[in-house]
Amino acid sequence: MKYAQLLLLLILASCSKPEKPYQWQLPDGFPQPMVPADNRMSAAKVELGRHLFYDTALSANQQQSCASCHQQQYAFAEPRPTSVGSTGQLHRRNASALVNIAYNNTLTWAHDGLTHIESQLMLPLFGDNPIELGAAGHEQQILARLTKAPYPELFAAAFGSPTPDFNRAIAALSSFSRSLLSFNSRFDRYAYQQDDSALSSEELLGLNLFFSEKLECHHCHGGFNFTQATSHQRQPLDRRPFHNTGLYYVSRADLADKGYPQHDTGLSEVSLNPSDDGRFRAPTLRNAAYTAPYMHDGSLATLEQVIDFYAAGGLVTELDGEISDGRQHPLKSSFVRGFELTALEKQALLAFLHSLSDEQFITNPAYGNPWPIKN
């Protein structure tokens, strides 16, 4: 490199301003999420991640993006029981909502080893069972697509270099995912902004029922994020947020007795511990009204059905030609005991759950598709 060119680079470097600390969009007094030291948040990373999140170029056949299964109008879930991958493969699980996942201490329905978004993203990108984006074996083709505008400028702003690679793409996608914060529901206005008029008397009755020992909802869906799967600067400890809620109890070829259906036994598939049979992560209830259907397999269509399920202490249904009585599962959580509600109480509980909806979250343009709509 010539001396004049080197001198110019040194001058430009000395004049450049350090990037401002990332501004979390949090209510006053809320703790900041914990972020990996090797992937600090920045506005430039978030913007690059937003473009990648909505870009079908990340899938091998260019048929799907992350947003195909995580749609903003449904709180970044999707309105179908289980997802379908870019190749048309039907998946076995429901797409989780992406609401305040910056605070999540575990990711996905049933994996206690995935504690960072960066590691979780390897599954939809490169996993082959099931295939989601199907990037494995097509890395160079995908990276070549990311050399086209506006990516060189976005990568340079985020990482100081216009050259794309998957480590940087994953870091940016993780940053965008962490930026998806939702704290503007009517419940938030009541609980954290001292607006006593934000909740109706019916919703307040539902709130009291939700946090009562009669229903016990708050044991698994507690805290400001309405889920046990939460860690932050003031609460670094990890609480195990996986529970058997009594959804199924069927005969299985691999058991002398019964258990969850063999095609999906939950956390036990990862832990190899039989006592984890049927354990799945308790999701956040924030924006739950937008994220139907419910449960890990999308088997409950409405919030009303979810309430009925817990009121009954589990599900009785026909599955594979036999009766499944999840209420009888010996590993069912002790908090799922069943309860009785009057019609008035049930409507109040339902009203409270709707008060957790954040309309701004599902319409916020900062979280929306940055790409021009194609006709």
Beta strands, then each sheet from edge to edge (+ up, - down):
strand 1: 242-243
strand 2: 250-251
strand 3: 258-259
strand 4: 280-281
strand 5: 316-319
strand 6: 322-325
sheet 1: 1+ 4-
sheet 2: 2+ 3-
sheet 3: 5+ 6-
end
